[in-house]
Amino acid sequence: MTTRSATAAAPVSGTPRAANPSLSSLAAASGQIVRTGFAPAHAPDAVDQLAQALHPVADLDLVVLFVSPEADVAQVIASATERFGPAQVVGCTTAGEIGATGYTDGEIVAIGLPLSHFASRILRIEDLSAYDPQAMIDAMIQNRTEMTRTHSEWAGEFALLMVDGLSMREDTLTADLAPGLGPVPLFGGSAGDGTDFASTHVLFDGNARQNAAVVVQVRSSCGIRVFNTDHLRPTQQRMVVTGANPALRQVHEINAEPAAREYARLLGKDPEQLTSFTFAAHPVVVRIGGKHHVRAIRKVADNGDLMFFSAIDEGVVLTLAQSQDMVAHLSTALSDLTRQQTPDIILTCDCVLRRIEAQQKQLSPQISALLASHRAVGFCTYGEQVNSMHVNQTLTGVAIYPPTEPTPTTAEEKAWSRA
């Protein structure tokens, strides 16, 4: 999606491509539908390494890149767009990656969706401060209608959102996108920058962009299950935001006291010793629609204010939450995704605060082993999106299952094979 001054045609990418039957059979022979590749962020041939891992690249509809901020991000997306074309290439920077062995750093994770099982459309949002919500909704409906027409036999659908994690626009954007989704589930993550919180990027059209977002609408022959889970439980300890700047996600006062000092008092801690681990281990939640959702604290400002990862306002009642056993909870959540059928892959957006908690509790090896054993790959985020909400401190993603029946050949694919 473009700004109001840009052309109306920009939201919809390219002409639909049909699968090459011979290349599709090569992909099927690998035993995996969704392909993955991993490369060191600093490797001069990183994109070539990814292309080799995703081979054959000529039959790919979409390539998604989760890129460590240690990489030359602009060079990576420019090279990948050229290398993987005519497949569409999108992505974002990370607060850590989830690779072949679980949690990792300094890598590029690539995910390839082949034409034999996937069709996608790209919605570009080049400026989060100046987009037209109605034009965005119209484009999403148009995209879905077109994919329904060209791939009518396929029933699996989802939307993937990647958004600048420092834009502070995720809450508004997800709410604006919701009317265009219809019954299609959306998941996504806010681009990260390690733990620096200095410069985050969203990648599309061969460029690395700030204050931007990209929505990928996907239709598939595969089974789809979008999920969202956390290991937190609310306590009886509540507090009220009595002073805030919602535009900056900044809380000045809690219970009519300086925010950081009051939060620390409720925890029985020294306000001078609040760290990222404190916020990860002692999150606050709000109750919305009968469920509790984390409003994660990012840091303490120099003046003692609390800076949040998501929307906050005066009058909001916050409840302290306690962490449950991370390893046991994750094992249960991933096992639930595999109960009836084993996913081909699980694409994951995992909050950076979960990773910090795992590291501080020395649980990273166990968490990594669980993620790897379930073929869960993705990236660590500055926040997650699920349907119409921006949330924090969750594991959010999509499980993609092998089709239970042979994939029908569409009319366009028949025409391609005769050409």
NORDA-V952194 format. One record per pair of residues at least 6 apart in sequence whose ideal C-beta (glycine too) atoms are under 6 Angstrom apart, sorted by sequence separation. I is the first residue (numbers start at 1). J is the second residue. D is the distance in Angstrom with one decimal. If there is no record, write none. Layout:
# NORDA-V952194
I&J&D + I&J&D
This chain:
# NORDA-V952194
51&57&5.4 + 67&73&5.5 + 125&131&5.3 + 193&199&5.4 + 253&259&5.7 + 301&307&5.6 + 358&364&4.8 + 39&46&4.1 + 97&104&5.0 + 163&170&5.3 + 193&200&4.9 + 201&208&4.1 + 202&209&5.4 + 244&251&4.8 + 252&259&5.9 + 255&262&5.3 + 264&271&3.8 + 285&292&4.2 + 286&293&5.9 + 383&390&5.8 + 384&391&5.2 + 2&10&4.3 + 81&89&4.8 + 99&107&5.4 + 251&259&4.5 + 254&262&4.2 + 299&307&5.1 + 67&76&5.5 + 80&89&5.1 + 96&105&5.6 + 191&200&4.1 + 243&252&3.7 + 285&294&5.3 + 286&295&5.5 + 297&306&5.3 + 298&307&4.6 + 358&367&4.9 + 383&392&5.3 + 1&11&4.8 + 39&49&4.0 + 97&107&4.7 + 99&109&5.6 + 202&212&4.7 + 204&214&4.7 + 241&251&5.5 + 243&253&3.4 + 261&271&4.6 + 264&274&5.9 + 384&394&5.1 + 386&396&5.3 + 39&50&5.2 + 191&202&5.6 + 202&213&5.9 + 242&253&4.4 + 260&271&5.1 + 283&294&5.0 + 284&295&5.6 + 297&308&5.9 + 298&309&5.1 + 97&109&5.0 + 202&214&5.6 + 384&396&4.0 + 37&50&4.1 + 283&296&5.9 + 295&308&5.7 + 296&309&4.3 + 242&256&4.8 + 239&254&5.0 + 240&255&5.9 + 267&282&5.5 + 295&310&5.6 + 37&53&3.0 + 123&139&5.7 + 239&255&5.4 + 37&54&4.9 + 295&312&5.9 + 279&297&4.2 + 35&54&4.7 + 73&93&5.9 + 170&190&5.7 + 63&84&4.8 + 121&143&3.8 + 63&87&5.4 + 67&91&5.9 + 69&93&4.9 + 159&184&5.6 + 161&186&6.0 + 165&190&3.4 + 355&380&5.1 + 61&87&6.0 + 62&88&5.1 + 63&89&4.7 + 64&90&5.9 + 65&91&3.2 + 67&93&5.4 + 68&94&5.9 + 162&188&5.9 + 165&191&4.6 + 274&300&5.3 + 41&68&4.0 + 57&84&5.6 + 60&87&4.1 + 64&91&5.7 + 157&184&4.6 + 158&185&5.5 + 159&186&4.2 + 161&188&3.0 + 163&190&5.5 + 164&191&5.6 + 165&192&5.4 + 66&94&5.2 + 119&147&5.2 + 160&188&5.7 + 346&374&5.8 + 348&376&4.9 + 352&380&4.8 + 41&70&4.5 + 349&378&5.7 + 26&56&5.6 + 41&71&3.8 + 286&316&6.0 + 345&375&5.2 + 346&376&4.1 + 348&378&3.7 + 350&380&5.2 + 351&381&5.7 + 66&97&5.7 + 347&378&5.3 + 47&79&4.4 + 51&83&5.4 + 119&151&5.1 + 349&381&5.0 + 23&56&5.1 + 47&80&5.1 + 88&122&5.6 + 166&200&5.0 + 284&318&4.1 + 285&319&5.2 + 23&58&5.8 + 24&59&5.9 + 165&200&4.5 + 349&384&4.9 + 23&59&3.6 + 47&83&5.2 + 70&106&5.0 + 164&200&5.4 + 284&320&6.0 + 285&321&4.8 + 327&363&5.8 + 326&363&5.5 + 68&106&5.1 + 164&202&5.7 + 283&321&5.0 + 20&59&5.2 + 68&107&5.7 + 128&167&5.0 + 141&180&5.8 + 187&226&4.9 + 327&366&4.7 + 331&370&5.8 + 140&180&3.3 + 162&202&5.4 + 260&300&4.7 + 330&370&5.3 + 334&374&4.6 + 353&393&4.9 + 67&108&5.1 + 128&169&4.2 + 185&226&3.8 + 351&392&5.8 + 137&179&5.1 + 281&323&6.0 + 351&393&4.7 + 66&109&4.3 + 133&176&4.3 + 137&180&3.8 + 351&394&5.9 + 167&211&5.2 + 260&304&4.7 + 65&110&5.5 + 350&395&5.1 + 164&210&5.8 + 258&304&4.9 + 259&305&5.5 + 260&306&5.6 + 64&111&4.5 + 164&211&5.4 + 259&306&4.4 + 349&396&4.8 + 164&212&5.8 + 349&397&5.8 + 63&112&5.3 + 348&397&4.0 + 163&213&3.9 + 347&397&5.0 + 62&113&4.4 + 232&283&6.0 + 234&285&5.5 + 346&397&5.8 + 347&398&5.2 + 60&112&4.8 + 61&113&5.3 + 162&214&5.4 + 252&305&5.3 + 346&399&4.9 + 60&114&5.7 + 61&115&4.6 + 161&215&5.3 + 59&114&5.2 + 250&305&5.1 + 251&306&4.5 + 345&400&5.3 + 59&115&5.4 + 159&215&5.9 + 160&216&4.4 + 343&399&4.1 + 344&400&5.3 + 61&118&5.1 + 250&307&5.7 + 296&353&5.6 + 343&400&5.9 + 54&112&4.1 + 62&120&4.6 + 159&217&5.1 + 234&292&5.1 + 343&401&5.3 + 344&402&5.3 + 61&120&5.6 + 249&308&4.3 + 50&110&4.3 + 158&218&5.4 + 341&401&5.0 + 38&99&4.8 + 251&312&5.8 + 38&100&5.5 + 46&108&5.6 + 157&219&5.4 + 337&399&4.6 + 249&312&5.5 + 156&220&3.8 + 41&106&4.9 + 154&219&5.3 + 41&107&5.9 + 154&220&5.8 + 156&222&5.0 + 158&224&5.1 + 41&108&5.6 + 154&221&4.7 + 156&223&6.0 + 246&313&4.7 + 151&219&5.2 + 156&224&4.1 + 158&226&5.6 + 244&312&5.6 + 38&107&5.7 + 39&108&5.0 + 244&313&5.7 + 92&162&4.2 + 244&314&4.9 + 38&109&5.9 + 147&219&4.2 + 37&110&4.0 + 241&314&5.5 + 280&353&4.1 + 310&383&5.9 + 143&217&4.9 + 309&383&5.0 + 13&88&5.6 + 36&111&5.8 + 241&316&4.6 + 280&356&4.7 + 281&357&5.9 + 35&112&4.0 + 240&317&5.6 + 280&357&4.0 + 238&317&5.8 + 239&318&5.0 + 277&356&5.9 + 124&204&5.8 + 276&356&5.2 + 310&390&5.3 + 168&249&5.7 + 238&319&5.1 + 310&392&5.5 + 128&211&5.0 + 237&320&4.2 + 277&360&4.5 + 309&392&4.9 + 33&117&5.4 + 234&319&4.7 + 235&320&4.9 + 126&212&5.5 + 27&114&5.0 + 125&212&6.0 + 234&321&5.1 + 235&322&5.7 + 125&213&4.2 + 232&321&4.2 + 233&322&5.5 + 124&214&5.8 + 233&324&5.9 + 24&116&3.7 + 123&215&3.9 + 231&323&6.0 + 231&324&4.6 + 122&216&6.0 + 231&326&5.3 + 19&115&3.9 + 120&216&5.5 + 121&217&4.7 + 296&392&3.5 + 19&116&4.5 + 95&192&2.9 + 296&393&5.1 + 17&115&5.8 + 93&191&5.0 + 94&192&4.9 + 120&218&4.8 + 231&329&3.8 + 293&391&5.2 + 294&392&4.3 + 92&191&3.8 + 95&194&5.8 + 294&393&4.2 + 118&218&6.0 + 119&219&4.9 + 118&220&5.0 + 117&220&5.7 + 117&221&4.8 + 229&333&4.5 + 117&222&5.6 + 93&200&5.4 + 93&201&4.7 + 12&121&5.9 + 13&122&4.0 + 92&202&5.0 + 283&393&5.5 + 11&123&5.0 + 91&203&4.1 + 90&203&6.0 + 90&204&4.7 + 1&123&5.1 + 1&124&5.3 + 3&126&5.9 + 1&125&4.4 + 2&126&5.3 + 3&127&4.7 + 69&193&4.9 + 90&214&5.1 + 69&194&5.4 + 81&206&3.9 + 77&203&4.2 + 3&130&4.7 + 4&132&5.3 + 11&139&3.6 + 73&201&5.4 + 78&206&5.2 + 1&131&5.7 + 12&143&6.0 + 77&208&5.4 + 16&150&5.3 + 74&208&4.7 + 1&136&4.9 + 73&208&4.7 + 171&311&4.1 + 228&386&4.3 + 189&349&3.3 + 230&393&5.8 + 230&394&4.5 + 228&394&5.5 + 229&395&5.4 + 228&396&4.6 + 226&398&4.9 + 225&399&4.5 + 222&400&5.0 + 223&401&3.4 + 222&401&5.7 + 222&403&5.7 + 221&403&4.7 + 221&407&4.5 + 192&381&5.8 + 192&382&4.9 + 190&381&5.1 + 189&381&3.6 + 190&382&4.1 + 190&383&4.0 + 189&384&5.5 + 188&385&4.0 + 187&386&5.5 + 186&387&5.4 + 187&396&5.1 + 178&388&3.7 + 187&397&5.8 + 174&385&5.0 + 187&398&5.7 + 170&383&5.8 + 175&388&5.7 + 174&388&5.6 + 174&390&5.1 + 165&382&3.2 + 171&390&4.6 + 170&390&4.1 + 161&385&5.1 + 158&398&5.2 + 98&348&5.7 + 153&408&4.1 + 95&352&3.9 + 96&355&5.6 + 151&410&6.0 + 103&364&5.5 + 150&412&5.9 + 103&368&4.8 + 102&368&2.4 + 109&377&5.8 + 102&371&4.4 + 102&372&4.7 + 101&372&5.2 + 98&371&5.8 + 98&377&5.3 + 98&378&4.6 + 97&379&5.5 + 96&380&3.7 + 94&379&4.0 + 95&380&4.3 + 94&380&5.9 + 34&344&5.5 + 33&344&4.7 + 34&345&4.3 + 66&379&3.8 + 36&377&5.6 + 34&400&5.8 + 18&412&4.7 + 19&413&5.6 + 18&413&4.6 + 21&417&5.7 + 18&416&3.7
